[in-house]
Amino acid sequence: MPIQAPIKVRIAPSPSGYLHVGTARTAIFNWLYARKHGGKFVIRIEDTDAERSDASLVQPIIDALKWLGIESDEPIVYQSEREELHRRYVTKLLESGHGYRCFCTKEDLDAQREKTAQEKRAPRYDRRCAGLSSAEIEKRLAQGALFAVRLRIPDESSTTYHDLILGDITRDNSEIEDLVVARSDGRALYNFAVVVDDFEMGITDIIRGNDHITNTFKQIHIYRALGMPLPRFGHVPLLLRPDKQKVSKRLGDKDVAEYGTEGVLPETMFNYLCLLGWSPKDGREIMSRAELIQAFSVEGVNANNPVFDEQKLVAFNKDYIKNAPLERLVELVSQNIIATGLVTAGWLTDEANRVYLGKVIDLMRERLRVINDFTPLAGFFFTDNYSYDPEGVQKRFLPEAAARLTRLGEVFAEAPFTHDGLEQTLDSVATECGVKRADLIHPTRLAVSGLTQGPSLFEMLVVIGRDRVVARLRRAVTQILSAGSQVST
């Protein structure tokens, strides 16, 4: 059906754990939907469950959303601050006759459940308190009896709503028991509080995981009982782990922010999550945020549950790093190399050092899967105090390599220090020594980087610079001679 503006959507995480990728993807879909239709996106923290909520997790959730580039268009709402509002609506429900007090004790309810189990029926409240007279209710209240509040579900007919993603869905009212909407202490339970908050906040569209469909039918009855207009509902497919279980913080799945600390770019995560359950239908995968806003539609969301694949995410990240603006990578890599202690923050204040860092990044970007790969793969550009790969030493630092590297260092000290100049120089030294160029390239790479693989050798030498390259060749020769001397002894 056509979407009419203005619209307002929300994401409502509970601080019972960190923000996992499933909730993050739902937040992204809501954000895209709002931006596509010129609406508002807001955040509500559902922190009324005192036993499960942890106030210390609220800020990490907000920070993780901010890392993804998602912020609330209005002040963040905290559900725990709205208890009095919820109580007023509970009173309204009772006054309307659509709700009733349930004085049943835990023992009463346990006995009912045991009876239905013996009769092989689905557990269901038998409504014994729904028909209490006014006099009986007043008597129990005068005696200080505790009560919960239940919603009276209509007996007849069924309930149908049009889902933005799944189409028309129908459920018999007989399948829904008279649900408890408020505890004996007066606090509203989840489904009731959500309806009140969504109505009071002006939420027009509710886009959430398809595990909420059962709640949606309950909430529709609450909306109707309170005389509220229904919002539009849309249920997106759940993200699955490779083992086909639902992505869940209870199963220990990663916090979204953890991917950031591992070196995944936020734009990568945003883009990848968009494509889990939705696609632009034109084969595109790598898309800018503006392109995603323009292309997104709830009609394009697939009902099948997609798998969150970390390997695919990393492949996306590799493409993003490869094509990212240099300034963006300098910013990200700078944070990483300071955090790992490769350089100090002061080192980066020197413009010449930042230019040098940019050259290294340009040389290494195609080899990086995540930003955190930079230090182990490129650390040798920033320190002369590196170790040699042990297998490389066994294979490349043979006794005869000492004389070849010595000669190469002598010629490099005078040769044109350009890619072509260095390549020609190495070829001539290889010819002079009567070896293949590979017999000189491999020990040279190990000598100047400590590694057996890396970017183009000659481009790498140019970036490191003549003096440091010559010094590193001499250091390698000393290492080879020292090892040979120890063997002789």
ZAGU-901441 format. One line per field, with one value per residue (C-alpha): residue number from 0; residue in three letters; chain; x, y, z. Coordinates in steps of 0.02 Angstrom, whole numbers. Example, Ala and Ser with C-alpha at 12.3 -4.5 7.8 and 13.67 -1.06 7.14 Angstrom:
<nodes>
voba = c(0/1)
padren = c(Ala/Ser)
torvex = c(A/A)
c1 = c(615/684)
c2 = c(-225/-53)
c3 = c(390/357)
</nodes>
This chain:
<nodes>
voba = c(0/1/2/3/4/5/6/7/8/9/10/11/12/13/14/15/16/17/18/19/20/21/22/23/24/25/26/27/28/29/30/31/32/33/34/35/36/37/38/39/40/41/42/43/44/45/46/47/48/49/50/51/52/53/54/55/56/57/58/59/60/61/62/63/64/65/66/67/68/69/70/71/72/73/74/75/76/77/78/79/80/81/82/83/84/85/86/87/88/89/90/91/92/93/94/95/96/97/98/99/100/101/102/103/104/105/106/107/108/109/110/111/112/113/114/115/116/117/118/119/120/121/122/123/124/125/126/127/128/129/130/131/132/133/134/135/136/137/138/139/140/141/142/143/144/145/146/147/148/149/150/151/152/153/154/155/156/157/158/159/160/161/162/163/164/165/166/167/168/169/170/171/172/173/174/175/176/177/178/179/180/181/182/183/184/185/186/187/188/189/190/191/192/193/194/195/196/197/198/199/200/201/202/203/204/205/206/207/208/209/210/211/212/213/214/215/216/217/218/219/220/221/222/223/224/225/226/227/228/229/230/231/232/233/234/235/236/237/238/239/240/241/242/243/244/245/246/247/248/249/250/251/252/253/254/255/256/257/258/259/260/261/262/263/264/265/266/267/268/269/270/271/272/273/274/275/276/277/278/279/280/281/282/283/284/285/286/287/288/289/290/291/292/293/294/295/296/297/298/299/300/301/302/303/304/305/306/307/308/309/310/311/312/313/314/315/316/317/318/319/320/321/322/323/324/325/326/327/328/329/330/331/332/333/334/335/336/337/338/339/340/341/342/343/344/345/346/347/348/349/350/351/352/353/354/355/356/357/358/359/360/361/362/363/364/365/366/367/368/369/370/371/372/373/374/375/376/377/378/379/380/381/382/383/384/385/386/387/388/389/390/391/392/393/394/395/396/397/398/399/400/401/402/403/404/405/406/407/408/409/410/411/412/413/414/415/416/417/418/419/420/421/422/423/424/425/426/427/428/429/430/431/432/433/434/435/436/437/438/439/440/441/442/443/444/445/446/447/448/449/450/451/452/453/454/455/456/457/458/459/460/461/462/463/464/465/466/467/468/469/470/471/472/473/474/475/476/477/478/479/480/481/482/483/484/485/486/487/488)
padren = c(Met/Pro/Ile/Gln/Ala/Pro/Ile/Lys/Val/Arg/Ile/Ala/Pro/Ser/Pro/Ser/Gly/Tyr/Leu/His/Val/Gly/Thr/Ala/Arg/Thr/Ala/Ile/Phe/Asn/Trp/Leu/Tyr/Ala/Arg/Lys/His/Gly/Gly/Lys/Phe/Val/Ile/Arg/Ile/Glu/Asp/Thr/Asp/Ala/Glu/Arg/Ser/Asp/Ala/Ser/Leu/Val/Gln/Pro/Ile/Ile/Asp/Ala/Leu/Lys/Trp/Leu/Gly/Ile/Glu/Ser/Asp/Glu/Pro/Ile/Val/Tyr/Gln/Ser/Glu/Arg/Glu/Glu/Leu/His/Arg/Arg/Tyr/Val/Thr/Lys/Leu/Leu/Glu/Ser/Gly/His/Gly/Tyr/Arg/Cys/Phe/Cys/Thr/Lys/Glu/Asp/Leu/Asp/Ala/Gln/Arg/Glu/Lys/Thr/Ala/Gln/Glu/Lys/Arg/Ala/Pro/Arg/Tyr/Asp/Arg/Arg/Cys/Ala/Gly/Leu/Ser/Ser/Ala/Glu/Ile/Glu/Lys/Arg/Leu/Ala/Gln/Gly/Ala/Leu/Phe/Ala/Val/Arg/Leu/Arg/Ile/Pro/Asp/Glu/Ser/Ser/Thr/Thr/Tyr/His/Asp/Leu/Ile/Leu/Gly/Asp/Ile/Thr/Arg/Asp/Asn/Ser/Glu/Ile/Glu/Asp/Leu/Val/Val/Ala/Arg/Ser/Asp/Gly/Arg/Ala/Leu/Tyr/Asn/Phe/Ala/Val/Val/Val/Asp/Asp/Phe/Glu/Met/Gly/Ile/Thr/Asp/Ile/Ile/Arg/Gly/Asn/Asp/His/Ile/Thr/Asn/Thr/Phe/Lys/Gln/Ile/His/Ile/Tyr/Arg/Ala/Leu/Gly/Met/Pro/Leu/Pro/Arg/Phe/Gly/His/Val/Pro/Leu/Leu/Leu/Arg/Pro/Asp/Lys/Gln/Lys/Val/Ser/Lys/Arg/Leu/Gly/Asp/Lys/Asp/Val/Ala/Glu/Tyr/Gly/Thr/Glu/Gly/Val/Leu/Pro/Glu/Thr/Met/Phe/Asn/Tyr/Leu/Cys/Leu/Leu/Gly/Trp/Ser/Pro/Lys/Asp/Gly/Arg/Glu/Ile/Met/Ser/Arg/Ala/Glu/Leu/Ile/Gln/Ala/Phe/Ser/Val/Glu/Gly/Val/Asn/Ala/Asn/Asn/Pro/Val/Phe/Asp/Glu/Gln/Lys/Leu/Val/Ala/Phe/Asn/Lys/Asp/Tyr/Ile/Lys/Asn/Ala/Pro/Leu/Glu/Arg/Leu/Val/Glu/Leu/Val/Ser/Gln/Asn/Ile/Ile/Ala/Thr/Gly/Leu/Val/Thr/Ala/Gly/Trp/Leu/Thr/Asp/Glu/Ala/Asn/Arg/Val/Tyr/Leu/Gly/Lys/Val/Ile/Asp/Leu/Met/Arg/Glu/Arg/Leu/Arg/Val/Ile/Asn/Asp/Phe/Thr/Pro/Leu/Ala/Gly/Phe/Phe/Phe/Thr/Asp/Asn/Tyr/Ser/Tyr/Asp/Pro/Glu/Gly/Val/Gln/Lys/Arg/Phe/Leu/Pro/Glu/Ala/Ala/Ala/Arg/Leu/Thr/Arg/Leu/Gly/Glu/Val/Phe/Ala/Glu/Ala/Pro/Phe/Thr/His/Asp/Gly/Leu/Glu/Gln/Thr/Leu/Asp/Ser/Val/Ala/Thr/Glu/Cys/Gly/Val/Lys/Arg/Ala/Asp/Leu/Ile/His/Pro/Thr/Arg/Leu/Ala/Val/Ser/Gly/Leu/Thr/Gln/Gly/Pro/Ser/Leu/Phe/Glu/Met/Leu/Val/Val/Ile/Gly/Arg/Asp/Arg/Val/Val/Ala/Arg/Leu/Arg/Arg/Ala/Val/Thr/Gln/Ile/Leu/Ser/Ala/Gly/Ser/Gln/Val/Ser/Thr)
torvex = c(A/A/A/A/A/A/A/A/A/A/A/A/A/A/A/A/A/A/A/A/A/A/A/A/A/A/A/A/A/A/A/A/A/A/A/A/A/A/A/A/A/A/A/A/A/A/A/A/A/A/A/A/A/A/A/A/A/A/A/A/A/A/A/A/A/A/A/A/A/A/A/A/A/A/A/A/A/A/A/A/A/A/A/A/A/A/A/A/A/A/A/A/A/A/A/A/A/A/A/A/A/A/A/A/A/A/A/A/A/A/A/A/A/A/A/A/A/A/A/A/A/A/A/A/A/A/A/A/A/A/A/A/A/A/A/A/A/A/A/A/A/A/A/A/A/A/A/A/A/A/A/A/A/A/A/A/A/A/A/A/A/A/A/A/A/A/A/A/A/A/A/A/A/A/A/A/A/A/A/A/A/A/A/A/A/A/A/A/A/A/A/A/A/A/A/A/A/A/A/A/A/A/A/A/A/A/A/A/A/A/A/A/A/A/A/A/A/A/A/A/A/A/A/A/A/A/A/A/A/A/A/A/A/A/A/A/A/A/A/A/A/A/A/A/A/A/A/A/A/A/A/A/A/A/A/A/A/A/A/A/A/A/A/A/A/A/A/A/A/A/A/A/A/A/A/A/A/A/A/A/A/A/A/A/A/A/A/A/A/A/A/A/A/A/A/A/A/A/A/A/A/A/A/A/A/A/A/A/A/A/A/A/A/A/A/A/A/A/A/A/A/A/A/A/A/A/A/A/A/A/A/A/A/A/A/A/A/A/A/A/A/A/A/A/A/A/A/A/A/A/A/A/A/A/A/A/A/A/A/A/A/A/A/A/A/A/A/A/A/A/A/A/A/A/A/A/A/A/A/A/A/A/A/A/A/A/A/A/A/A/A/A/A/A/A/A/A/A/A/A/A/A/A/A/A/A/A/A/A/A/A/A/A/A/A/A/A/A/A/A/A/A/A/A/A/A/A/A/A/A/A/A/A/A/A/A/A/A/A/A/A/A/A/A/A/A/A/A/A/A/A/A/A/A/A/A/A/A/A/A/A/A/A/A/A/A/A/A/A/A/A/A/A/A/A/A/A/A/A/A/A/A/A/A/A/A/A/A/A)
c1 = c(0/61/166/98/209/250/314/406/496/595/720/693/840/841/1003/1010/1162/1265/1200/1214/1205/1022/962/1085/1014/836/894/970/810/710/835/833/644/633/761/680/512/572/521/600/700/704/782/691/784/669/742/591/643/746/806/879/923/1097/1113/1298/1253/1145/1288/1379/1218/1201/1385/1372/1226/1322/1472/1355/1304/1132/1075/904/817/741/801/820/671/697/548/588/550/372/298/171/110/90/-8/-131/-167/-189/-321/-402/-406/-496/-620/-662/-708/-579/-469/-502/-415/-346/-326/-258/-103/48/-18/-185/-103/14/-137/-226/-73/-58/-241/-230/-73/-162/-305/-178/-236/-130/-97/-229/-300/-477/-543/-603/-579/-659/-834/-810/-945/-909/-949/-827/-691/-717/-714/-547/-474/-528/-440/-280/-279/-146/-198/-129/-223/-273/-333/-499/-474/-633/-701/-770/-693/-511/-387/-306/-176/-77/108/219/333/231/61/-103/-86/-233/-246/-398/-433/-459/-271/-233/-267/-313/-137/-71/-34/17/98/29/144/58/202/153/221/310/167/64/208/263/90/75/249/230/63/125/285/185/262/176/272/344/478/552/603/477/491/375/226/142/167/92/-76/-76/-31/-167/-295/-217/-225/-408/-450/-375/-459/-294/-262/-153/21/85/182/322/419/592/677/791/978/1044/1215/1304/1233/1058/1021/956/1091/1077/1175/1125/1226/1377/1369/1479/1435/1429/1561/1678/1685/1740/1881/1936/1953/1789/1737/1566/1518/1559/1450/1308/1314/1331/1188/1076/1097/1044/861/852/929/912/864/995/1145/1232/1316/1441/1330/1350/1231/1146/1121/1050/926/867/852/779/599/510/435/611/635/639/543/677/799/975/1141/1264/1430/1585/1692/1577/1583/1773/1771/1660/1779/1928/1838/1794/1975/2037/1924/1915/1980/2158/2110/1983/2111/2242/2115/2073/2251/2314/2197/2257/2444/2431/2326/2452/2599/2678/2691/2647/2512/2651/2730/2571/2573/2718/2651/2796/2753/2572/2625/2737/2592/2485/2615/2625/2436/2424/2554/2468/2282/2250/2324/2217/2060/2029/2117/2196/2296/2400/2519/2571/2585/2661/2745/2918/2888/2890/3026/3195/3178/3086/3118/3141/3016/3095/3047/3107/3276/3296/3253/3324/3465/3586/3773/3794/3660/3778/3893/3747/3658/3822/3847/3666/3681/3839/3752/3588/3687/3724/3585/3432/3308/3154/3051/3130/3303/3301/3232/3368/3499/3443/3438/3616/3679/3591/3679/3844/3823/3768/3597/3416/3333/3218/3372/3406/3227/3174/3319/3308/3124/3160/3306/3210/3042/3070/2930/2925/2773/2714/2685/2792/2973/3033/2887/2917/3102/3061/2942/3064/3202/3383/3470/3355/3358/3548/3558/3435/3532/3689/3595/3536/3713/3770/3630/3678/3863/3827/3717/3851/3983/3876/3850/4038/4073)
c2 = c(0/178/255/423/553/604/442/406/245/185/57/-2/-104/-172/-152/-336/-359/-268/-222/-376/-375/-428/-276/-166/-226/-188/-15/13/-40/81/221/193/186/352/437/368/443/603/542/532/394/388/277/211/113/-22/-37/-79/-259/-231/-412/-413/-231/-166/23/10/-63/84/195/56/22/206/216/62/140/302/206/144/323/304/433/479/627/668/651/468/401/289/177/165/351/326/211/337/361/172/164/294/191/34/128/182/0/-53/90/47/-132/-204/-252/-337/-373/-548/-600/-773/-821/-908/-1069/-1044/-1018/-1167/-1276/-1215/-1252/-1426/-1461/-1407/-1511/-1665/-1632/-1611/-1435/-1282/-1182/-1047/-940/-996/-819/-861/-679/-603/-626/-565/-448/-268/-313/-459/-351/-214/-343/-414/-242/-195/-351/-293/-434/-416/-421/-412/-332/-435/-382/-458/-536/-543/-719/-709/-696/-672/-530/-482/-350/-305/-329/-211/-358/-517/-460/-502/-610/-680/-762/-830/-735/-901/-931/-782/-792/-643/-579/-494/-311/-253/-337/-339/-191/-90/-90/-119/-272/-267/-274/-143/-23/-38/9/158/221/198/291/432/451/461/305/273/120/-22/-122/-262/-445/-577/-657/-516/-569/-652/-492/-392/-479/-450/-268/-243/-295/-171/-30/-67/-83/88/165/204/202/59/94/1/-157/-239/-392/-421/-592/-640/-655/-831/-894/-1015/-1155/-1088/-1032/-856/-726/-688/-603/-750/-865/-753/-675/-523/-349/-236/-124/-273/-282/-101/-136/-278/-158/-174/-6/58/91/-91/-155/-38/-91/-277/-282/-192/-338/-470/-493/-351/-311/-171/-301/-239/-340/-202/-243/-106/47/217/271/391/250/137/269/294/108/44/-12/-128/-214/-270/-360/-549/-653/-788/-782/-740/-801/-678/-732/-654/-708/-614/-464/-466/-481/-327/-239/-279/-197/-45/-24/-45/94/210/389/400/530/410/270/384/426/243/177/318/261/82/113/226/96/-41/67/64/254/389/520/648/561/592/779/797/827/735/581/589/600/449/355/394/320/162/145/165/29/-89/-56/-200/-322/-268/-366/-263/-110/-216/-307/-150/-167/-349/-324/-150/-125/-136/31/118/28/-48/-161/-305/-491/-604/-737/-900/-1005/-866/-864/-1051/-1037/-868/-818/-947/-916/-863/-729/-624/-579/-543/-429/-342/-304/-250/-129/-53/-23/36/169/253/196/301/266/244/89/67/116/-9/-148/-123/-115/-277/-364/-309/-370/-537/-554/-505/-637/-767/-800/-782/-618/-717/-776/-595/-529/-650/-623/-435/-432/-530/-416/-252/-308/-467/-547/-665/-584/-408/-273/-241/-249/-100/12/-42/4/176/213/152/259/235/257/139/8/5/-4/-149/-244/-226/-284/-439/-477/-469/-587/-713/-706/-723/-874/-954/-923/-1008/-1158/-1171/-1167)
c3 = c(0/-29/109/165/246/375/446/606/649/798/855/1033/1099/1275/1376/1419/1309/1180/1007/896/707/701/797/702/535/595/647/475/387/494/463/275/274/366/254/96/143/226/398/570/653/843/977/1129/1263/1333/1507/1613/1645/1802/1810/1634/1602/1636/1637/1595/1424/1368/1311/1217/1120/1076/1031/918/825/810/741/604/569/649/774/841/761/930/1111/1158/1256/1408/1442/1627/1643/1578/1710/1770/1591/1573/1737/1676/1521/1628/1725/1561/1504/1664/1653/1473/1520/1399/1545/1711/1875/1896/2078/2037/2135/2064/2139/2053/1885/1908/1945/1789/1682/1756/1721/1539/1518/1585/1466/1325/1287/1254/1414/1427/1566/1608/1638/1813/1864/1709/1777/1955/2013/2064/2243/2243/2166/2296/2434/2377/2354/2530/2594/2508/2382/2248/2067/1893/1749/1597/1427/1375/1202/1095/1084/911/740/696/674/509/475/319/343/242/200/221/157/245/401/498/668/759/918/1005/991/1103/1290/1397/1419/1574/1535/1709/1859/2034/2074/1939/1814/1635/1544/1376/1253/1341/1373/1191/1127/1243/1201/1014/1017/1128/1024/863/786/619/558/659/568/671/668/615/787/844/738/887/987/845/861/1049/1023/893/1025/1147/1018/986/1170/1202/1050/963/775/716/649/496/539/441/495/426/416/560/536/556/607/490/600/555/733/756/785/970/1107/1218/1105/1121/949/930/979/826/904/916/727/730/851/737/591/496/426/482/300/262/403/355/171/209/335/209/89/215/172/46/-122/-251/-384/-506/-453/-357/-193/-149/-128/-47/89/-32/-157/-22/32/-145/-184/-20/-8/112/-40/-84/82/62/188/197/342/277/349/424/349/426/278/159/275/272/82/77/194/83/-64/41/98/-79/-143/7/-6/58/188/262/275/351/487/522/511/621/760/738/739/890/983/942/995/822/827/951/931/922/772/672/706/585/410/330/434/380/198/227/308/157/40/144/147/-42/-60/63/42/-78/47/195/240/397/465/601/468/444/592/563/374/369/538/459/370/539/637/598/749/668/669/519/470/534/382/270/359/333/149/96/214/145/166/-16/5/112/-31/-149/-25/14/-170/-191/-45/-122/-289/-210/-118/-285/-402/-452/-313/-422/-462/-633/-574/-431/-540/-669/-533/-452/-622/-658/-489/-515/-684/-606/-471/-598/-517/-566/-514/-397/-302/-259/-245/-107/14/-19/29/187/228/214/286/388/285/137/56/30/-99/-252/-193/-291/-241/-61/-72/-141/3/137/63/12/180/275/137/130/319/322/190/295/450/356/300/481/529/394/437/622/592/482/613/747/633/600/785)
</nodes>
